[in-house]
Amino acid sequence: MQLPSVASIEKGPFFLMAGSCAIESNDLAFEIAERIHVITKSMGIPYIFKGSYRKANRTKIDSFTGIGDIKALEILKAVGDHYDIPTVTDIHESGEAAMAAAYVDVLQIPAFLCRQTDLLAAAAQTGKAVNIKKGQFMSGASMKFAVEKVLHENPNALVYLTDRGNSFGYGDLIVDYRNLPEMASLGVPVIMDCTHSLQRPNQGNGVTGGQPALIETIAKAAIAVGADGIFIETHPNPAVAKSDGANMLPLDQLERLLEKLMKVREAIV
């Protein structure tokens, strides 16, 4: 099992972080991982399975947050072990870093928390790879300070930076593709989150909206600009997903999308 790095992906295909927004059940996690593992293996695309063991950033008090921390983390570990693939999950407080690190290969820092020094330090101290999502309120260039915080604690850390759009008014996001080369200039692999960047957060009804029809557009542009990795949340039936269903890609559409992205990647390498 090898995590993608700048050196390993320079001339090869992009890599993929994908899975459901939250770990909903053992069966669903394995269903999604099995399908994506088969697809990515046949295409030679490095794959990291994604699932949040707990959703801390929710709009309403009764929004789904998870099935239990340890239960969800054990499912993540089981998926990784079964398919021999890396796994990634979010952490929200510094005290969660060591707990999650015992089960996954990559610790993800949510966008709203990318300036939290103690959280970044705790993630770095575990020795795991750290994927930092760029705040919706930050430029790509300003993310150098987040990278520095991780490398200050662990100079050998593998750090990823992920763009997920910028705030545009009160309830929408826009992708500024200048952020990708700006973050790449920091010497770390850069990922485009093609689903969260299409969110329409903080809607008056308390449910985050989205524009999943534009996932392909965001992904194609990101690969053309030079993204090293693509982040996609996917589900067999997004309409019944317990979290972020409004901006997920239906699982049966993923293979065709990856085929198109491979053609874009081949054209620019």
Buried (B, 14 or more C-beta within 10 A) or exposed (E): EEBBBEEBBEEBBBBBBBBBBBBBBBEBBBBBBEBBBEBBEEBEBBBBBBBBBBBBBEEEEEBBBBBEBEEBBBBBBBBBEEBEBBBBBBBBEBEBBBBBBEBBBBBBBBBBBBBBEEBBBBBBBBEBBBBBBBBBEBBBEBBBEBBEBBBEBBEEBBBBBBBBBBBEEEBBBEBEBEBBEBBBEBEBBBBBBBBBBBBBBEBEEEBBBBBBEBBBEBBBBBBBBBBBBBBBBBBBEBEEBBBBBBBBBBBEBBBEBBEEBBEBBEEEE
